[in-house]
Amino acid sequence: FSLEMSRRFASRVEQEAGDLESQVRRAIELALQRPASETEQAELVAYARSHGLPNLCRMLFNLSEFVYLD
């Protein structure tokens, strides 16, 4: 289930944003409801380049920040 949802989320982000940096920024905003810090942005773009956007989306889904409400 999580693999399929990650692929669908990545597909949505690809449609909403142009380049990989914009896609990563959009994914973070949608998943975490906040902008990424400069450090997060750089590290997550590098991760997406190495492992692909669907894997980045799955990683975002697994963050405790995504799972728990403050």
Predicted model as a PDB file, atoms N, CA, C, CB and O in Angstrom, pLDDT in the B-factor column:
MODEL        1                                                                  
ATOM      1  N   PHE A   1       0.819  -1.188   0.000  1.00 88.00           N  
ATOM      2  CA  PHE A   1       0.000   0.000   0.000  1.00 88.00           C  
ATOM      3  C   PHE A   1       0.867   1.258   0.000  1.00 88.00           C  
ATOM      4  CB  PHE A   1      -0.934  -0.005   1.201  1.00 88.00           C  
ATOM      5  O   PHE A   1       0.648   2.171  -0.796  1.00 88.00           O  
ATOM      6  N   SER A   2       1.854   1.298   0.899  1.00 86.00           N  
ATOM      7  CA  SER A   2       2.680   2.513   0.990  1.00 86.00           C  
ATOM      8  C   SER A   2       3.498   2.735  -0.279  1.00 86.00           C  
ATOM      9  CB  SER A   2       3.617   2.428   2.199  1.00 86.00           C  
ATOM     10  O   SER A   2       3.737   3.881  -0.661  1.00 86.00           O  
ATOM     11  N   LEU A   3       3.926   1.671  -0.933  1.00 90.00           N  
ATOM     12  CA  LEU A   3       4.668   1.828  -2.189  1.00 90.00           C  
ATOM     13  C   LEU A   3       3.782   2.435  -3.273  1.00 90.00           C  
ATOM     14  CB  LEU A   3       5.224   0.471  -2.659  1.00 90.00           C  
ATOM     15  O   LEU A   3       4.210   3.332  -4.000  1.00 90.00           O  
ATOM     16  N   GLU A   4       2.564   1.951  -3.379  1.00 92.00           N  
ATOM     17  CA  GLU A   4       1.636   2.479  -4.384  1.00 92.00           C  
ATOM     18  C   GLU A   4       1.265   3.932  -4.075  1.00 92.00           C  
ATOM     19  CB  GLU A   4       0.362   1.609  -4.450  1.00 92.00           C  
ATOM     20  O   GLU A   4       1.218   4.758  -4.986  1.00 92.00           O  
ATOM     21  N   MET A   5       1.008   4.252  -2.829  1.00 92.00           N  
ATOM     22  CA  MET A   5       0.675   5.623  -2.467  1.00 92.00           C  
ATOM     23  C   MET A   5       1.865   6.566  -2.712  1.00 92.00           C  
ATOM     24  CB  MET A   5       0.237   5.690  -0.996  1.00 92.00           C  
ATOM     25  O   MET A   5       1.678   7.718  -3.102  1.00 92.00           O  
ATOM     26  N   SER A   6       3.063   6.077  -2.484  1.00 94.00           N  
ATOM     27  CA  SER A   6       4.255   6.876  -2.754  1.00 94.00           C  
ATOM     28  C   SER A   6       4.385   7.160  -4.249  1.00 94.00           C  
ATOM     29  CB  SER A   6       5.512   6.158  -2.236  1.00 94.00           C  
ATOM     30  O   SER A   6       4.717   8.279  -4.641  1.00 94.00           O  
ATOM     31  N   ARG A   7       4.128   6.161  -5.075  1.00 96.00           N  
ATOM     32  CA  ARG A   7       4.179   6.361  -6.526  1.00 96.00           C  
ATOM     33  C   ARG A   7       3.118   7.364  -6.975  1.00 96.00           C  
ATOM     34  CB  ARG A   7       3.987   5.021  -7.262  1.00 96.00           C  
ATOM     35  O   ARG A   7       3.389   8.226  -7.811  1.00 96.00           O  
ATOM     36  N   ARG A   8       1.926   7.256  -6.426  1.00 96.00           N  
ATOM     37  CA  ARG A   8       0.851   8.190  -6.789  1.00 96.00           C  
ATOM     38  C   ARG A   8       1.151   9.608  -6.323  1.00 96.00           C  
ATOM     39  CB  ARG A   8      -0.475   7.725  -6.195  1.00 96.00           C  
ATOM     40  O   ARG A   8       0.887  10.573  -7.040  1.00 96.00           O  
ATOM     41  N   PHE A   9       1.698   9.727  -5.132  1.00 94.00           N  
ATOM     42  CA  PHE A   9       2.074  11.037  -4.617  1.00 94.00           C  
ATOM     43  C   PHE A   9       3.160  11.653  -5.502  1.00 94.00           C  
ATOM     44  CB  PHE A   9       2.560  10.929  -3.152  1.00 94.00           C  
ATOM     45  O   PHE A   9       3.093  12.835  -5.836  1.00 94.00           O  
ATOM     46  N   ALA A  10       4.160  10.850  -5.880  1.00 96.00           N  
ATOM     47  CA  ALA A  10       5.224  11.335  -6.761  1.00 96.00           C  
ATOM     48  C   ALA A  10       4.660  11.779  -8.109  1.00 96.00           C  
ATOM     49  CB  ALA A  10       6.285  10.245  -6.968  1.00 96.00           C  
ATOM     50  O   ALA A  10       5.093  12.789  -8.665  1.00 96.00           O  
ATOM     51  N   SER A  11       3.706  11.036  -8.626  1.00 96.00           N  
ATOM     52  CA  SER A  11       3.077  11.399  -9.889  1.00 96.00           C  
ATOM     53  C   SER A  11       2.358  12.740  -9.771  1.00 96.00           C  
ATOM     54  CB  SER A  11       2.097  10.308 -10.331  1.00 96.00           C  
ATOM     55  O   SER A  11       2.455  13.580 -10.665  1.00 96.00           O  
ATOM     56  N   ARG A  12       1.648  12.936  -8.688  1.00 96.00           N  
ATOM     57  CA  ARG A  12       0.958  14.212  -8.457  1.00 96.00           C  
ATOM     58  C   ARG A  12       1.956  15.362  -8.401  1.00 96.00           C  
ATOM     59  CB  ARG A  12       0.140  14.159  -7.153  1.00 96.00           C  
ATOM     60  O   ARG A  12       1.752  16.404  -9.024  1.00 96.00           O  
ATOM     61  N   VAL A  13       3.030  15.165  -7.655  1.00 97.00           N  
ATOM     62  CA  VAL A  13       4.036  16.208  -7.488  1.00 97.00           C  
ATOM     63  C   VAL A  13       4.700  16.518  -8.834  1.00 97.00           C  
ATOM     64  CB  VAL A  13       5.096  15.780  -6.444  1.00 97.00           C  
ATOM     65  O   VAL A  13       4.973  17.681  -9.130  1.00 97.00           O  
ATOM     66  N   GLU A  14       4.959  15.507  -9.640  1.00 96.00           N  
ATOM     67  CA  GLU A  14       5.557  15.722 -10.960  1.00 96.00           C  
ATOM     68  C   GLU A  14       4.642  16.560 -11.846  1.00 96.00           C  
ATOM     69  CB  GLU A  14       5.858  14.378 -11.637  1.00 96.00           C  
ATOM     70  O   GLU A  14       5.124  17.367 -12.641  1.00 96.00           O  
ATOM     71  N   GLN A  15       3.339  16.382 -11.721  1.00 95.00           N  
ATOM     72  CA  GLN A  15       2.390  17.153 -12.509  1.00 95.00           C  
ATOM     73  C   GLN A  15       2.271  18.596 -12.022  1.00 95.00           C  
ATOM     74  CB  GLN A  15       1.034  16.487 -12.477  1.00 95.00           C  
ATOM     75  O   GLN A  15       1.995  19.495 -12.816  1.00 95.00           O  
ATOM     76  N   GLU A  16       2.474  18.821 -10.738  1.00 94.00           N  
ATOM     77  CA  GLU A  16       2.291  20.150 -10.155  1.00 94.00           C  
ATOM     78  C   GLU A  16       3.536  21.021 -10.185  1.00 94.00           C  
ATOM     79  CB  GLU A  16       1.832  20.013  -8.750  1.00 94.00           C  
ATOM     80  O   GLU A  16       3.433  22.243 -10.072  1.00 94.00           O  
ATOM     81  N   ALA A  17       4.708  20.421 -10.334  1.00 94.00           N  
ATOM     82  CA  ALA A  17       5.955  21.194 -10.290  1.00 94.00           C  
ATOM     83  C   ALA A  17       6.867  20.761 -11.436  1.00 94.00           C  
ATOM     84  CB  ALA A  17       6.675  21.010  -8.920  1.00 94.00           C  
ATOM     85  O   ALA A  17       6.836  19.607 -11.863  1.00 94.00           O  
ATOM     86  N   GLY A  18       7.668  21.688 -11.926  1.00 91.00           N  
ATOM     87  CA  GLY A  18       8.497  21.439 -13.099  1.00 91.00           C  
ATOM     88  C   GLY A  18       9.745  20.616 -12.855  1.00 91.00           C  
ATOM     89  O   GLY A  18       9.774  19.424 -13.163  1.00 91.00           O  
ATOM     90  N   ASP A  19      10.767  21.231 -12.309  1.00 95.00           N  
ATOM     91  CA  ASP A  19      12.038  20.549 -12.119  1.00 95.00           C  
ATOM     92  C   ASP A  19      12.075  19.799 -10.791  1.00 95.00           C  
ATOM     93  CB  ASP A  19      13.186  21.548 -12.189  1.00 95.00           C  
ATOM     94  O   ASP A  19      11.173  19.931  -9.963  1.00 95.00           O  
ATOM     95  N   LEU A  20      13.134  19.010 -10.600  1.00 95.00           N  
ATOM     96  CA  LEU A  20      13.224  18.167  -9.413  1.00 95.00           C  
ATOM     97  C   LEU A  20      13.238  18.986  -8.123  1.00 95.00           C  
ATOM     98  CB  LEU A  20      14.470  17.303  -9.485  1.00 95.00           C  
ATOM     99  O   LEU A  20      12.608  18.593  -7.142  1.00 95.00           O  
ATOM    100  N   GLU A  21      13.931  20.095  -8.108  1.00 96.00           N  
ATOM    101  CA  GLU A  21      13.970  20.923  -6.890  1.00 96.00           C  
ATOM    102  C   GLU A  21      12.579  21.429  -6.524  1.00 96.00           C  
ATOM    103  CB  GLU A  21      14.928  22.115  -7.080  1.00 96.00           C  
ATOM    104  O   GLU A  21      12.210  21.437  -5.349  1.00 96.00           O  
ATOM    105  N   SER A  22      11.818  21.846  -7.507  1.00 95.00           N  
ATOM    106  CA  SER A  22      10.446  22.306  -7.262  1.00 95.00           C  
ATOM    107  C   SER A  22       9.555  21.155  -6.823  1.00 95.00           C  
ATOM    108  CB  SER A  22       9.867  22.965  -8.520  1.00 95.00           C  
ATOM    109  O   SER A  22       8.685  21.329  -5.970  1.00 95.00           O  
ATOM    110  N   GLN A  23       9.770  19.985  -7.400  1.00 96.00           N  
ATOM    111  CA  GLN A  23       8.986  18.813  -7.017  1.00 96.00           C  
ATOM    112  C   GLN A  23       9.244  18.427  -5.572  1.00 96.00           C  
ATOM    113  CB  GLN A  23       9.303  17.639  -7.933  1.00 96.00           C  
ATOM    114  O   GLN A  23       8.310  18.112  -4.834  1.00 96.00           O  
ATOM    115  N   VAL A  24      10.502  18.450  -5.166  1.00 97.00           N  
ATOM    116  CA  VAL A  24      10.846  18.132  -3.772  1.00 97.00           C  
ATOM    117  C   VAL A  24      10.226  19.174  -2.842  1.00 97.00           C  
ATOM    118  CB  VAL A  24      12.395  18.077  -3.577  1.00 97.00           C  
ATOM    119  O   VAL A  24       9.652  18.824  -1.811  1.00 97.00           O  
ATOM    120  N   ARG A  25      10.339  20.435  -3.197  1.00 96.00           N  
ATOM    121  CA  ARG A  25       9.747  21.502  -2.377  1.00 96.00           C  
ATOM    122  C   ARG A  25       8.243  21.297  -2.227  1.00 96.00           C  
ATOM    123  CB  ARG A  25      10.034  22.885  -2.997  1.00 96.00           C  
ATOM    124  O   ARG A  25       7.703  21.429  -1.129  1.00 96.00           O  
ATOM    125  N   ARG A  26       7.565  20.976  -3.331  1.00 96.00           N  
ATOM    126  CA  ARG A  26       6.112  20.768  -3.310  1.00 96.00           C  
ATOM    127  C   ARG A  26       5.751  19.549  -2.465  1.00 96.00           C  
ATOM    128  CB  ARG A  26       5.570  20.598  -4.744  1.00 96.00           C  
ATOM    129  O   ARG A  26       4.791  19.599  -1.695  1.00 96.00           O  
ATOM    130  N   ALA A  27       6.493  18.471  -2.594  1.00 96.00           N  
ATOM    131  CA  ALA A  27       6.225  17.256  -1.810  1.00 96.00           C  
ATOM    132  C   ALA A  27       6.329  17.532  -0.321  1.00 96.00           C  
ATOM    133  CB  ALA A  27       7.197  16.136  -2.201  1.00 96.00           C  
ATOM    134  O   ALA A  27       5.499  17.064   0.458  1.00 96.00           O  
ATOM    135  N   ILE A  28       7.338  18.287   0.079  1.00 94.00           N  
ATOM    136  CA  ILE A  28       7.513  18.620   1.494  1.00 94.00           C  
ATOM    137  C   ILE A  28       6.353  19.478   1.981  1.00 94.00           C  
ATOM    138  CB  ILE A  28       8.853  19.351   1.722  1.00 94.00           C  
ATOM    139  O   ILE A  28       5.804  19.243   3.057  1.00 94.00           O  
ATOM    140  N   GLU A  29       5.987  20.467   1.186  1.00 94.00           N  
ATOM    141  CA  GLU A  29       4.875  21.342   1.575  1.00 94.00           C  
ATOM    142  C   GLU A  29       3.574  20.560   1.727  1.00 94.00           C  
ATOM    143  CB  GLU A  29       4.692  22.458   0.545  1.00 94.00           C  
ATOM    144  O   GLU A  29       2.817  20.791   2.670  1.00 94.00           O  
ATOM    145  N   LEU A  30       3.313  19.643   0.809  1.00 93.00           N  
ATOM    146  CA  LEU A  30       2.079  18.855   0.890  1.00 93.00           C  
ATOM    147  C   LEU A  30       2.091  17.880   2.067  1.00 93.00           C  
ATOM    148  CB  LEU A  30       1.865  18.087  -0.407  1.00 93.00           C  
ATOM    149  O   LEU A  30       1.101  17.759   2.788  1.00 93.00           O  
ATOM    150  N   ALA A  31       3.206  17.191   2.257  1.00 91.00           N  
ATOM    151  CA  ALA A  31       3.275  16.167   3.296  1.00 91.00           C  
ATOM    152  C   ALA A  31       3.375  16.753   4.696  1.00 91.00           C  
ATOM    153  CB  ALA A  31       4.451  15.263   3.047  1.00 91.00           C  
ATOM    154  O   ALA A  31       2.751  16.250   5.630  1.00 91.00           O  
ATOM    155  N   LEU A  32       4.158  17.815   4.843  1.00 89.00           N  
ATOM    156  CA  LEU A  32       4.455  18.322   6.176  1.00 89.00           C  
ATOM    157  C   LEU A  32       3.773  19.646   6.499  1.00 89.00           C  
ATOM    158  CB  LEU A  32       5.926  18.479   6.328  1.00 89.00           C  
ATOM    159  O   LEU A  32       3.831  20.117   7.635  1.00 89.00           O  
ATOM    160  N   GLN A  33       3.135  20.240   5.513  1.00 89.00           N  
ATOM    161  CA  GLN A  33       2.429  21.508   5.699  1.00 89.00           C  
ATOM    162  C   GLN A  33       3.337  22.620   6.208  1.00 89.00           C  
ATOM    163  CB  GLN A  33       1.282  21.319   6.657  1.00 89.00           C  
ATOM    164  O   GLN A  33       2.940  23.451   7.024  1.00 89.00           O  
ATOM    165  N   ARG A  34       4.573  22.610   5.699  1.00 91.00           N  
ATOM    166  CA  ARG A  34       5.531  23.667   6.012  1.00 91.00           C  
ATOM    167  C   ARG A  34       6.595  23.668   4.930  1.00 91.00           C  
ATOM    168  CB  ARG A  34       6.167  23.469   7.429  1.00 91.00           C  
ATOM    169  O   ARG A  34       6.806  22.656   4.261  1.00 91.00           O  
ATOM    170  N   PRO A  35       7.265  24.798   4.755  1.00 94.00           N  
ATOM    171  CA  PRO A  35       8.361  24.814   3.775  1.00 94.00           C  
ATOM    172  C   PRO A  35       9.593  24.090   4.319  1.00 94.00           C  
ATOM    173  CB  PRO A  35       8.726  26.265   3.398  1.00 94.00           C  
ATOM    174  O   PRO A  35       9.789  23.985   5.530  1.00 94.00           O  
ATOM    175  N   ALA A  36      10.397  23.608   3.417  1.00 92.00           N  
ATOM    176  CA  ALA A  36      11.647  22.951   3.803  1.00 92.00           C  
ATOM    177  C   ALA A  36      12.698  23.997   4.147  1.00 92.00           C  
ATOM    178  CB  ALA A  36      12.156  22.027   2.671  1.00 92.00           C  
ATOM    179  O   ALA A  36      12.724  25.082   3.566  1.00 92.00           O  
ATOM    180  N   SER A  37      13.557  23.661   5.091  1.00 94.00           N  
ATOM    181  CA  SER A  37      14.711  24.525   5.349  1.00 94.00           C  
ATOM    182  C   SER A  37      15.686  24.353   4.180  1.00 94.00           C  
ATOM    183  CB  SER A  37      15.402  24.175   6.732  1.00 94.00           C  
ATOM    184  O   SER A  37      15.555  23.419   3.389  1.00 94.00           O  
ATOM    185  N   GLU A  38      16.646  25.245   4.078  1.00 95.00           N  
ATOM    186  CA  GLU A  38      17.632  25.144   2.995  1.00 95.00           C  
ATOM    187  C   GLU A  38      18.398  23.826   3.071  1.00 95.00           C  
ATOM    188  CB  GLU A  38      18.614  26.326   3.051  1.00 95.00           C  
ATOM    189  O   GLU A  38      18.646  23.189   2.047  1.00 95.00           O  
ATOM    190  N   THR A  39      18.767  23.424   4.267  1.00 95.00           N  
ATOM    191  CA  THR A  39      19.503  22.173   4.454  1.00 95.00           C  
ATOM    192  C   THR A  39      18.646  20.977   4.061  1.00 95.00           C  
ATOM    193  CB  THR A  39      19.969  22.035   5.911  1.00 95.00           C  
ATOM    194  O   THR A  39      19.106  20.091   3.341  1.00 95.00           O  
ATOM    195  N   GLU A  40      17.400  20.948   4.531  1.00 93.00           N  
ATOM    196  CA  GLU A  40      16.490  19.857   4.168  1.00 93.00           C  
ATOM    197  C   GLU A  40      16.317  19.788   2.656  1.00 93.00           C  
ATOM    198  CB  GLU A  40      15.120  20.040   4.853  1.00 93.00           C  
ATOM    199  O   GLU A  40      16.389  18.711   2.065  1.00 93.00           O  
ATOM    200  N   GLN A  41      16.090  20.929   2.041  1.00 95.00           N  
ATOM    201  CA  GLN A  41      15.869  20.987   0.603  1.00 95.00           C  
ATOM    202  C   GLN A  41      17.058  20.383  -0.143  1.00 95.00           C  
ATOM    203  CB  GLN A  41      15.631  22.439   0.151  1.00 95.00           C  
ATOM    204  O   GLN A  41      16.882  19.534  -1.017  1.00 95.00           O  
ATOM    205  N   ALA A  42      18.253  20.818   0.200  1.00 96.00           N  
ATOM    206  CA  ALA A  42      19.459  20.327  -0.484  1.00 96.00           C  
ATOM    207  C   ALA A  42      19.637  18.822  -0.286  1.00 96.00           C  
ATOM    208  CB  ALA A  42      20.706  21.073   0.027  1.00 96.00           C  
ATOM    209  O   ALA A  42      19.934  18.100  -1.238  1.00 96.00           O  
ATOM    210  N   GLU A  43      19.455  18.355   0.937  1.00 96.00           N  
ATOM    211  CA  GLU A  43      19.643  16.926   1.216  1.00 96.00           C  
ATOM    212  C   GLU A  43      18.570  16.074   0.542  1.00 96.00           C  
ATOM    213  CB  GLU A  43      19.631  16.676   2.725  1.00 96.00           C  
ATOM    214  O   GLU A  43      18.862  14.989   0.039  1.00 96.00           O  
ATOM    215  N   LEU A  44      17.339  16.561   0.532  1.00 96.00           N  
ATOM    216  CA  LEU A  44      16.260  15.770  -0.065  1.00 96.00           C  
ATOM    217  C   LEU A  44      16.317  15.785  -1.589  1.00 96.00           C  
ATOM    218  CB  LEU A  44      14.910  16.291   0.403  1.00 96.00           C  
ATOM    219  O   LEU A  44      15.927  14.805  -2.224  1.00 96.00           O  
ATOM    220  N   VAL A  45      16.785  16.853  -2.177  1.00 97.00           N  
ATOM    221  CA  VAL A  45      16.990  16.865  -3.636  1.00 97.00           C  
ATOM    222  C   VAL A  45      18.076  15.856  -4.002  1.00 97.00           C  
ATOM    223  CB  VAL A  45      17.380  18.295  -4.139  1.00 97.00           C  
ATOM    224  O   VAL A  45      17.925  15.106  -4.966  1.00 97.00           O  
ATOM    225  N   ALA A  46      19.160  15.834  -3.244  1.00 97.00           N  
ATOM    226  CA  ALA A  46      20.235  14.862  -3.492  1.00 97.00           C  
ATOM    227  C   ALA A  46      19.711  13.434  -3.345  1.00 97.00           C  
ATOM    228  CB  ALA A  46      21.420  15.099  -2.521  1.00 97.00           C  
ATOM    229  O   ALA A  46      20.058  12.557  -4.135  1.00 97.00           O  
ATOM    230  N   TYR A  47      18.881  13.207  -2.336  1.00 96.00           N  
ATOM    231  CA  TYR A  47      18.291  11.879  -2.145  1.00 96.00           C  
ATOM    232  C   TYR A  47      17.404  11.505  -3.339  1.00 96.00           C  
ATOM    233  CB  TYR A  47      17.470  11.837  -0.835  1.00 96.00           C  
ATOM    234  O   TYR A  47      17.474  10.381  -3.837  1.00 96.00           O  
ATOM    235  N   ALA A  48      16.582  12.435  -3.790  1.00 96.00           N  
ATOM    236  CA  ALA A  48      15.688  12.169  -4.913  1.00 96.00           C  
ATOM    237  C   ALA A  48      16.480  11.897  -6.192  1.00 96.00           C  
ATOM    238  CB  ALA A  48      14.730  13.350  -5.124  1.00 96.00           C  
ATOM    239  O   ALA A  48      16.078  11.059  -7.000  1.00 96.00           O  
ATOM    240  N   ARG A  49      17.586  12.588  -6.381  1.00 97.00           N  
ATOM    241  CA  ARG A  49      18.424  12.331  -7.557  1.00 97.00           C  
ATOM    242  C   ARG A  49      19.001  10.919  -7.522  1.00 97.00           C  
ATOM    243  CB  ARG A  49      19.559  13.362  -7.641  1.00 97.00           C  
ATOM    244  O   ARG A  49      19.098  10.251  -8.551  1.00 97.00           O  
ATOM    245  N   SER A  50      19.376  10.482  -6.346  1.00 97.00           N  
ATOM    246  CA  SER A  50      19.996   9.160  -6.207  1.00 97.00           C  
ATOM    247  C   SER A  50      18.987   8.020  -6.218  1.00 97.00           C  
ATOM    248  CB  SER A  50      20.794   9.103  -4.933  1.00 97.00           C  
ATOM    249  O   SER A  50      19.253   6.958  -6.781  1.00 97.00           O  
ATOM    250  N   HIS A  51      17.823   8.237  -5.593  1.00 97.00           N  
ATOM    251  CA  HIS A  51      16.887   7.140  -5.362  1.00 97.00           C  
ATOM    252  C   HIS A  51      15.535   7.308  -6.041  1.00 97.00           C  
ATOM    253  CB  HIS A  51      16.675   6.979  -3.906  1.00 97.00           C  
ATOM    254  O   HIS A  51      14.725   6.380  -6.029  1.00 97.00           O  
ATOM    255  N   GLY A  52      15.277   8.453  -6.623  1.00 96.00           N  
ATOM    256  CA  GLY A  52      14.014   8.690  -7.312  1.00 96.00           C  
ATOM    257  C   GLY A  52      12.980   9.370  -6.432  1.00 96.00           C  
ATOM    258  O   GLY A  52      13.000   9.260  -5.206  1.00 96.00           O  
ATOM    259  N   LEU A  53      12.084  10.071  -7.091  1.00 96.00           N  
ATOM    260  CA  LEU A  53      11.047  10.815  -6.379  1.00 96.00           C  
ATOM    261  C   LEU A  53      10.078   9.912  -5.609  1.00 96.00           C  
ATOM    262  CB  LEU A  53      10.274  11.661  -7.357  1.00 96.00           C  
ATOM    263  O   LEU A  53       9.698  10.268  -4.493  1.00 96.00           O  
ATOM    264  N   PRO A  54       9.658   8.756  -6.153  1.00 96.00           N  
ATOM    265  CA  PRO A  54       8.770   7.892  -5.353  1.00 96.00           C  
ATOM    266  C   PRO A  54       9.390   7.441  -4.033  1.00 96.00           C  
ATOM    267  CB  PRO A  54       8.384   6.674  -6.158  1.00 96.00           C  
ATOM    268  O   PRO A  54       8.693   7.342  -3.023  1.00 96.00           O  
ATOM    269  N   ASN A  55      10.684   7.168  -4.033  1.00 96.00           N  
ATOM    270  CA  ASN A  55      11.350   6.786  -2.775  1.00 96.00           C  
ATOM    271  C   ASN A  55      11.415   7.952  -1.802  1.00 96.00           C  
ATOM    272  CB  ASN A  55      12.764   6.270  -3.053  1.00 96.00           C  
ATOM    273  O   ASN A  55      11.281   7.764  -0.593  1.00 96.00           O  
ATOM    274  N   LEU A  56      11.620   9.156  -2.326  1.00 96.00           N  
ATOM    275  CA  LEU A  56      11.591  10.335  -1.459  1.00 96.00           C  
ATOM    276  C   LEU A  56      10.209  10.494  -0.836  1.00 96.00           C  
ATOM    277  CB  LEU A  56      11.976  11.606  -2.250  1.00 96.00           C  
ATOM    278  O   LEU A  56      10.095  10.788   0.354  1.00 96.00           O  
ATOM    279  N   CYS A  57       9.163  10.304  -1.628  1.00 96.00           N  
ATOM    280  CA  CYS A  57       7.799  10.427  -1.113  1.00 96.00           C  
ATOM    281  C   CYS A  57       7.532   9.388  -0.022  1.00 96.00           C  
ATOM    282  CB  CYS A  57       6.778  10.271  -2.256  1.00 96.00           C  
ATOM    283  O   CYS A  57       6.897   9.693   0.988  1.00 96.00           O  
ATOM    284  N   ARG A  58       8.013   8.176  -0.227  1.00 95.00           N  
ATOM    285  CA  ARG A  58       7.848   7.144   0.807  1.00 95.00           C  
ATOM    286  C   ARG A  58       8.586   7.543   2.074  1.00 95.00           C  
ATOM    287  CB  ARG A  58       8.358   5.776   0.303  1.00 95.00           C  
ATOM    288  O   ARG A  58       8.085   7.329   3.178  1.00 95.00           O  
ATOM    289  N   MET A  59       9.762   8.116   1.926  1.00 93.00           N  
ATOM    290  CA  MET A  59      10.515   8.569   3.093  1.00 93.00           C  
ATOM    291  C   MET A  59       9.752   9.667   3.837  1.00 93.00           C  
ATOM    292  CB  MET A  59      11.905   9.077   2.671  1.00 93.00           C  
ATOM    293  O   MET A  59       9.717   9.670   5.067  1.00 93.00           O  
ATOM    294  N   LEU A  60       9.140  10.597   3.098  1.00 93.00           N  
ATOM    295  CA  LEU A  60       8.348  11.642   3.741  1.00 93.00           C  
ATOM    296  C   LEU A  60       7.172  11.046   4.514  1.00 93.00           C  
ATOM    297  CB  LEU A  60       7.841  12.642   2.697  1.00 93.00           C  
ATOM    298  O   LEU A  60       6.862  11.493   5.618  1.00 93.00           O  
ATOM    299  N   PHE A  61       6.524  10.046   3.938  1.00 90.00           N  
ATOM    300  CA  PHE A  61       5.405   9.397   4.626  1.00 90.00           C  
ATOM    301  C   PHE A  61       5.851   8.729   5.924  1.00 90.00           C  
ATOM    302  CB  PHE A  61       4.752   8.364   3.710  1.00 90.00           C  
ATOM    303  O   PHE A  61       5.048   8.574   6.844  1.00 90.00           O  
ATOM    304  N   ASN A  62       7.096   8.338   6.009  1.00 89.00           N  
ATOM    305  CA  ASN A  62       7.602   7.641   7.195  1.00 89.00           C  
ATOM    306  C   ASN A  62       8.180   8.569   8.261  1.00 89.00           C  
ATOM    307  CB  ASN A  62       8.652   6.658   6.784  1.00 89.00           C  
ATOM    308  O   ASN A  62       8.589   8.102   9.324  1.00 89.00           O  
ATOM    309  N   LEU A  63       8.220   9.858   7.997  1.00 86.00           N  
ATOM    310  CA  LEU A  63       8.708  10.800   9.005  1.00 86.00           C  
ATOM    311  C   LEU A  63       7.711  10.906  10.155  1.00 86.00           C  
ATOM    312  CB  LEU A  63       8.956  12.192   8.378  1.00 86.00           C  
ATOM    313  O   LEU A  63       6.500  10.918   9.929  1.00 86.00           O  
ATOM    314  N   SER A  64       8.206  10.981  11.361  1.00 82.00           N  
ATOM    315  CA  SER A  64       7.306  11.122  12.507  1.00 82.00           C  
ATOM    316  C   SER A  64       6.533  12.428  12.428  1.00 82.00           C  
ATOM    317  CB  SER A  64       8.092  11.053  13.822  1.00 82.00           C  
ATOM    318  O   SER A  64       5.427  12.522  12.961  1.00 82.00           O  
ATOM    319  N   GLU A  65       7.092  13.432  11.777  1.00 78.00           N  
ATOM    320  CA  GLU A  65       6.418  14.713  11.607  1.00 78.00           C  
ATOM    321  C   GLU A  65       5.142  14.557  10.767  1.00 78.00           C  
ATOM    322  CB  GLU A  65       7.368  15.728  10.952  1.00 78.00           C  
ATOM    323  O   GLU A  65       4.174  15.293  10.959  1.00 78.00           O  
ATOM    324  N   PHE A  66       5.150  13.615   9.856  1.00 69.00           N  
ATOM    325  CA  PHE A  66       3.974  13.344   9.028  1.00 69.00           C  
ATOM    326  C   PHE A  66       2.930  12.563   9.813  1.00 69.00           C  
ATOM    327  CB  PHE A  66       4.371  12.571   7.761  1.00 69.00           C  
ATOM    328  O   PHE A  66       1.731  12.759   9.615  1.00 69.00           O  
ATOM    329  N   VAL A  67       3.368  11.694  10.691  1.00 70.00           N  
ATOM    330  CA  VAL A  67       2.478  10.769  11.384  1.00 70.00           C  
ATOM    331  C   VAL A  67       1.792  11.404  12.592  1.00 70.00           C  
ATOM    332  CB  VAL A  67       3.250   9.551  11.824  1.00 70.00           C  
ATOM    333  O   VAL A  67       0.615  11.135  12.829  1.00 70.00           O  
ATOM    334  N   TYR A  68       2.487  12.230  13.354  1.00 67.00           N  
ATOM    335  CA  TYR A  68       1.972  12.756  14.610  1.00 67.00           C  
ATOM    336  C   TYR A  68       1.580  14.222  14.488  1.00 67.00           C  
ATOM    337  CB  TYR A  68       3.001  12.585  15.711  1.00 67.00           C  
ATOM    338  O   TYR A  68       2.250  15.002  13.812  1.00 67.00           O  
ATOM    339  N   LEU A  69       0.512  14.578  15.136  1.00 66.00           N  
ATOM    340  CA  LEU A  69       0.078  15.971  15.209  1.00 66.00           C  
ATOM    341  C   LEU A  69       0.568  16.585  16.513  1.00 66.00           C  
ATOM    342  CB  LEU A  69      -1.466  16.080  15.098  1.00 66.00           C  
ATOM    343  O   LEU A  69       0.588  15.930  17.555  1.00 66.00           O  
ATOM    344  N   ASP A  70       0.959  17.837  16.439  1.00 61.00           N  
ATOM    345  CA  ASP A  70       1.355  18.550  17.660  1.00 61.00           C  
ATOM    346  C   ASP A  70       0.132  19.180  18.286  1.00 61.00           C  
ATOM    347  CB  ASP A  70       2.429  19.628  17.362  1.00 61.00           C  
ATOM    348  O   ASP A  70       0.237  19.830  19.326  1.00 61.00           O  
TER     349      ASP A  70                                                      
ENDMDL                                                                          
END                                                                             
